[in-house]
Each structure stands twice: as structure tokens, then as C-alpha cells.
């Protein structure tokens, strides 16, 4: 059985806050208008689609968020184009999350499992985006991978690693 490992240690991610005109971009994105975000990004030659990639993570919480997207097998630039408003809300949740230590330990562990469903306030969104991206790429994820309100989060096995990380 193949183990999927994606590592973006937070210490090694380029936290570009010092390089970018970062106060606006270092905080939760939901606290700024899209125009303000675009202006700050344009000043530094960065597109919205790059904001959730590890190389341009301008805040520690966004670095963790980018790492989580990669672990779920989500194409971050595509997700930024198709789910911008949802990612802004997810960014805010991540910035105020009380589970950052648990999140970092899970990400450093390097093996995908259903644990984020228990501790991550964005896990259902990641599951939905990963499922949608897999379905539109012609991949068919196994049934029952998206969490529904009627199912317990602890009962869901999470996305199948066979279609994640492609």
C-alpha cells in the first residue's frame, strides 16, 4: 500500500511577510475588500491564484492552510479561482483556529487520514473542493467521501489517497 506524503514544514515555507507590503495580507483576508487585496497583490506582482501556494504564504496561518490544501490534493490556484469567497472565510477560520498545534503535528506526520475532520474547522470545505476537483478531472472518487450533515465526522474515512495528490 502506497503512503502519500506531502511535506511543507512551516519553518521552511517562505513566509514573505517581511518582503511583501504585508500588514493587509498578513491578516485574515476576509477583513479586507477584494479591491484592497488585489491592490496589495498587484504591488508585489502576485496574483490571487498564488496567494494560497506555499511559496507566497504571507502569514503563518496561510502557510498551514497552503500545506493543508496540498495534503488534500487540492489545486490551490484553481481553488482560488473557483472558490475565492470560501477560501477567504477559510483563511479567517484558520487564522483564529485554536488547533494550530494539532494541525501542524498532523501535517508533519505526513500521512493522510480522517483526523482533520475532528479538529479542522475547514475540513468539510477541503473535502468538498477535493471531491469537486477530482470529479471534474475525470477521476471518480469513491462514494461517500463528502461529509453530509447526516453523517458523523468521525465515521467518515476522508478522501481516498488513490485520487489525492495527483
Steps between C-alpha positions, in 0.01 A plus 500: 500500500643834397519775762443854377741745652503871432732706715505876527658556841379836622853597599612458137208673331588845374300722732529803279340742745825692531543525123143587408306808601356259744278643771187464289600161363641370829160507668177320416399576141134531593578825681597675175306568184588317182620831355738559791634146473548529123680835540738357762566195284554710188761714675710189548418331170305215653166368377211383716561150373849505659383615841422148625820340374786428743741731319279806553347419837535841663378396843568198719135396497492524119813285477320234702192548280709456182658190647154363586375566144800313360446211741136472389619494138331828416629711213533829693501738198190334360331507841583872531332567166192289564454540878647841583235606754505161674881513522483848655270365771720190544803729531330687786403176675858379470642826633293473821511120532577364848632174350812627322732272697293194422475608136875545466570164666255327264654667196854414615393139554464487122235233459149583391215379719166628628639679808436855367129423495516507879713810561503716184219753455570498124509122448155480343594771251827322412308176452247667272762679290717186469194299396395764246847530349537123475160466336568773241839346414328180397598319817220339691559512872348217699144558614435659836810718513325833547372551850127547520314649793341163579833321546734524792834663423675223690338230282627644172828347380594816308602516137659192353876555452482326161345813349675755720838643421486462125 
